[in-house]
Amino acid sequence: MTGSRSKSAVIWAFVATALVMLSAPTIVVLGASFTAGNIITFPPEGLSLKWYGAILQASDLRQAFVRSLIVATICTLVSIPVGTLAGIALAKYRVRFARSIQIYLLLPFTIPLIGSGIGMMLVFGNMGVLGKLWPVGIACCVINLPFMIWAVTASASNLSPDLELAAANCGAPPLQRFLYITLPAVLPGVITGSLLMFILALNEFLVSLLLVDARSVTLPVQIYNSIRSIITPDLAAISVVFIASAAIAIAVLDRLVGLDIFLKSK
């Protein structure tokens, strides 16, 4: 009995330590964004919302945020058809070298991101499109596409083949079976993957840094350029806005389809 309690205490101690380590940066940034002083500090020097008003008036931050939204939208729109079809194919059909393809999908997470970014910078540089926003969206899609595929695969694996077989016996053509049976069945995975792709692209920094120029910086790059000179509390405020946006998106995702759909895909 004593050994079981000791084991539980050790496990909960590790859990509490992990939670503190994960939450500490967010708590520090959150507290620093409410400071009344002109220099970012923690604990904050008084409490004020003036820095949230400052980011609303900063045109460079607003424009950079709009560019980040454009990049995230492009990434999501490209990933939906590609990731959906790839996920359905891997889950439903006997694809040759399916195991190798699954391993290949892990490459974006095993290859250093700087290597992938430089490779895409060379490709888009040869095409003469560096500095535009759509290559950044495509690059974000390439790097994060496995998340979309895994989410759709998790939903597609729960689809009974008897449903499509019954529809085929009733004379439904392949396209109709896909639109009325397969697609609704994998829709939770599509929603999950789409929201994840949007969040990841919205926060992507390194690839954006390599592919944009001074006229088309995204918000993470704009924040990086600002902290190279001085770290002011408005940067903490915009970071809190980013964190809140991601938290809202995750809450909506859990409300609509449940996070277990994505977690089961792993």
C-alpha positions as CSV (number, residue, x, y, z in Angstrom):
1,M,0.0,0.0,0.0
2,T,2.8,2.3,0.9
3,G,4.7,1.5,-2.2
4,S,1.6,2.3,-4.4
5,R,1.2,5.7,-2.7
6,S,4.9,6.4,-3.2
7,K,4.7,5.5,-6.8
8,S,1.6,7.8,-7.3
9,A,3.4,10.6,-5.5
10,V,6.4,10.3,-7.7
11,I,4.3,10.2,-10.9
12,W,2.2,13.3,-9.8
13,A,5.5,15.1,-8.9
14,F,6.7,14.6,-12.5
15,V,3.4,15.7,-13.9
16,A,3.4,18.8,-11.8
17,T,7.0,19.6,-12.8
18,A,6.1,19.2,-16.5
19,L,3.1,21.4,-16.1
20,V,5.1,24.1,-14.4
21,M,7.8,24.0,-17.1
22,L,5.3,24.2,-19.9
23,S,3.3,27.0,-18.3
24,A,6.1,29.2,-17.0
25,P,6.9,30.9,-20.3
26,T,3.3,31.7,-20.9
27,I,2.7,33.0,-17.4
28,V,5.8,35.2,-17.7
29,V,4.7,36.7,-21.1
30,L,1.2,37.2,-19.8
31,G,2.3,39.0,-16.8
32,A,4.8,41.2,-18.7
33,S,2.1,42.2,-21.2
34,F,0.2,44.0,-18.4
35,T,3.1,46.1,-17.1
36,A,2.6,49.8,-16.7
37,G,6.3,50.5,-17.3
38,N,8.0,51.1,-20.6
39,I,10.4,48.1,-20.3
40,I,9.3,44.5,-20.3
41,T,9.7,43.1,-16.8
42,F,8.4,40.3,-14.7
43,P,6.8,40.7,-12.2
44,P,5.2,43.7,-14.0
45,E,5.6,47.3,-12.7
46,G,1.9,47.9,-12.0
47,L,-1.0,46.8,-14.2
48,S,-2.1,48.5,-17.4
49,L,-3.8,47.6,-20.7
50,K,-1.9,50.3,-22.6
51,W,0.3,47.9,-24.5
52,Y,-2.8,46.1,-25.9
53,G,-4.0,49.5,-27.2
54,A,-0.5,50.2,-28.6
55,I,-0.6,47.1,-30.8
56,L,-3.9,48.1,-32.2
57,Q,-2.4,51.4,-33.3
58,A,0.8,49.9,-34.7
59,S,0.3,49.7,-38.4
60,D,3.3,47.6,-39.0
61,L,2.1,44.9,-36.6
62,R,-1.4,45.0,-38.2
63,Q,-0.1,44.6,-41.7
64,A,2.2,41.8,-40.6
65,F,-0.7,40.0,-38.9
66,V,-2.8,40.3,-42.1
67,R,0.1,38.7,-44.0
68,S,0.3,35.9,-41.5
69,L,-3.4,35.3,-42.0
70,I,-2.9,35.2,-45.8
71,V,-0.1,32.7,-45.4
72,A,-2.1,30.5,-43.0
73,T,-5.1,30.6,-45.4
74,I,-3.1,29.5,-48.4
75,C,-1.5,26.7,-46.4
76,T,-4.9,25.5,-45.2
77,L,-6.5,25.7,-48.7
78,V,-3.7,23.7,-50.2
79,S,-3.5,21.1,-47.5
80,I,-7.3,20.3,-47.5
81,P,-7.5,18.5,-50.9
82,V,-4.0,17.1,-50.8
83,G,-4.1,15.8,-47.2
84,T,-7.7,14.5,-47.5
85,L,-7.0,12.4,-50.5
86,A,-3.7,11.2,-49.3
87,G,-5.2,10.2,-45.9
88,I,-8.1,8.4,-47.4
89,A,-5.8,6.5,-49.8
90,L,-3.5,5.4,-47.0
91,A,-6.4,4.3,-44.8
92,K,-8.7,2.6,-47.3
93,Y,-6.6,1.2,-50.0
94,R,-3.6,-1.2,-50.2
95,V,-1.0,1.3,-51.4
96,R,2.3,-0.1,-52.4
97,F,5.1,0.9,-50.0
98,A,2.5,2.2,-47.6
99,R,4.8,1.6,-44.7
100,S,7.6,3.5,-46.5
101,I,5.2,6.4,-47.1
102,Q,4.3,6.5,-43.4
103,I,8.0,6.7,-42.5
104,Y,8.6,9.3,-45.2
105,L,5.9,11.5,-43.6
106,L,8.1,11.7,-40.6
107,L,11.0,13.4,-42.5
108,P,9.8,16.9,-41.9
109,F,10.2,16.2,-38.2
110,T,13.6,14.5,-38.4
111,I,15.3,16.8,-40.9
112,P,16.3,20.1,-39.2
113,L,13.8,22.8,-40.2
114,I,16.6,25.1,-41.3
115,G,17.6,22.5,-43.9
116,S,14.1,22.3,-45.3
117,G,13.8,26.0,-45.3
118,I,17.1,26.5,-47.2
119,G,16.0,23.9,-49.7
120,M,12.7,25.6,-50.4
121,M,14.5,29.0,-50.5
122,L,16.6,27.7,-53.3
123,V,13.7,26.2,-55.2
124,F,11.5,29.4,-54.9
125,G,14.6,31.5,-55.6
126,N,15.2,29.8,-58.9
127,M,11.5,30.4,-59.7
128,G,11.9,34.1,-58.9
129,V,9.1,34.2,-56.4
130,L,11.0,34.9,-53.2
131,G,9.3,37.8,-51.2
132,K,5.8,36.8,-52.2
133,L,3.4,35.3,-49.7
134,W,2.1,32.3,-51.6
135,P,5.4,30.5,-51.5
136,V,5.5,30.8,-47.7
137,G,2.0,29.3,-47.5
138,I,3.1,26.4,-49.8
139,A,6.3,25.9,-47.7
140,C,4.3,25.8,-44.5
141,C,1.9,23.2,-46.1
142,V,4.9,21.0,-47.1
143,I,6.4,21.0,-43.6
144,N,3.1,20.4,-41.7
145,L,1.2,18.3,-44.1
146,P,1.7,15.1,-42.1
147,F,-0.6,16.5,-39.4
148,M,-3.4,16.8,-42.0
149,I,-2.8,13.3,-43.3
150,W,-2.7,11.7,-39.9
151,A,-6.0,13.4,-38.8
152,V,-7.8,12.3,-42.0
153,T,-6.4,8.8,-41.7
154,A,-7.7,8.5,-38.2
155,S,-11.2,9.3,-39.3
156,A,-11.0,7.2,-42.5
157,S,-9.9,4.1,-40.6
158,N,-13.3,4.2,-38.7
159,L,-15.3,4.1,-42.0
160,S,-16.9,0.7,-42.6
161,P,-16.3,-0.5,-46.2
162,D,-19.8,-2.1,-46.1
163,L,-21.3,1.4,-46.5
164,E,-19.6,2.1,-49.8
165,L,-20.3,-1.5,-50.9
166,A,-24.0,-1.0,-50.2
167,A,-24.0,2.3,-52.1
168,A,-22.3,0.6,-55.0
169,N,-24.8,-2.2,-55.0
170,C,-27.5,0.5,-55.2
171,G,-26.0,1.9,-58.3
172,A,-24.2,4.9,-56.9
173,P,-21.2,6.0,-59.0
174,P,-17.7,6.4,-57.4
175,L,-18.0,10.2,-57.2
176,Q,-21.4,10.1,-55.5
177,R,-20.1,7.5,-53.0
178,F,-17.2,9.7,-52.2
179,L,-19.3,12.9,-51.8
180,Y,-22.1,11.3,-49.8
181,I,-20.3,8.6,-47.8
182,T,-16.6,8.9,-47.6
183,L,-16.3,12.7,-47.3
184,P,-18.9,13.1,-44.5
185,A,-17.2,10.2,-42.6
186,V,-13.7,11.9,-42.7
187,L,-15.0,15.4,-42.2
188,P,-14.1,15.5,-38.5
189,G,-10.5,14.7,-39.4
190,V,-10.5,17.3,-42.2
191,I,-11.7,19.9,-39.7
192,T,-9.1,18.8,-37.2
193,G,-6.3,18.9,-39.7
194,S,-7.4,22.2,-41.2
195,L,-7.4,24.0,-37.8
196,L,-4.0,22.5,-36.9
197,M,-2.5,23.6,-40.3
198,F,-3.9,27.1,-39.9
199,I,-2.4,27.5,-36.4
200,L,1.0,26.0,-37.3
201,A,1.2,28.2,-40.4
202,L,0.1,31.3,-38.5
203,N,3.0,30.8,-36.0
204,E,5.7,29.6,-38.5
205,F,8.9,31.7,-38.1
206,L,12.0,30.1,-39.5
207,V,10.6,29.3,-43.0
208,S,9.0,32.7,-43.2
209,L,12.3,34.3,-42.2
210,L,14.0,32.6,-45.2
211,L,11.3,33.2,-47.8
212,V,10.1,36.8,-47.1
213,D,11.7,40.2,-47.7
214,A,11.4,43.5,-45.9
215,R,8.2,44.4,-47.7
216,S,6.3,41.2,-46.9
217,V,7.3,40.1,-43.4
218,T,4.8,38.0,-41.4
219,L,4.1,38.7,-37.8
220,P,6.6,36.2,-36.2
221,V,9.3,37.8,-38.4
222,Q,8.2,41.3,-37.5
223,I,8.4,40.4,-33.8
224,Y,11.9,38.9,-34.3
225,N,13.0,42.1,-36.1
226,S,11.7,44.2,-33.3
227,I,13.4,42.3,-30.5
228,R,16.8,42.5,-32.2
229,S,16.9,46.2,-31.0
230,I,14.8,46.3,-27.9
231,I,12.2,44.1,-26.2
232,T,9.2,46.3,-25.4
233,P,5.9,45.2,-23.6
234,D,3.9,45.5,-26.8
235,L,5.7,42.4,-28.1
236,A,4.6,40.5,-25.0
237,A,1.0,41.8,-25.7
238,I,1.1,40.5,-29.3
239,S,2.5,37.2,-28.0
240,V,-0.5,36.9,-25.7
241,V,-2.8,37.6,-28.6
242,F,-1.1,34.7,-30.5
243,I,-1.5,32.4,-27.5
244,A,-5.1,33.3,-27.0
245,S,-5.9,32.8,-30.7
246,A,-4.3,29.3,-30.6
247,A,-6.2,28.4,-27.4
248,I,-9.5,29.5,-28.9
249,A,-8.9,27.5,-32.1
250,I,-8.1,24.4,-30.0
251,A,-11.2,24.9,-27.9
252,V,-13.3,25.2,-31.0
253,L,-11.7,22.1,-32.4
254,D,-12.4,20.2,-29.2
255,R,-16.0,21.5,-29.3
256,L,-16.6,20.6,-32.9
257,V,-15.0,17.2,-33.3
258,G,-12.9,16.4,-30.2
259,L,-9.2,16.3,-29.9
260,D,-9.2,12.5,-29.6
261,I,-9.5,12.3,-33.4
262,F,-6.1,13.8,-33.8
263,L,-4.5,12.1,-30.8
264,K,-5.7,8.7,-32.1
265,S,-3.9,9.4,-35.4
266,K,-0.6,9.3,-33.6
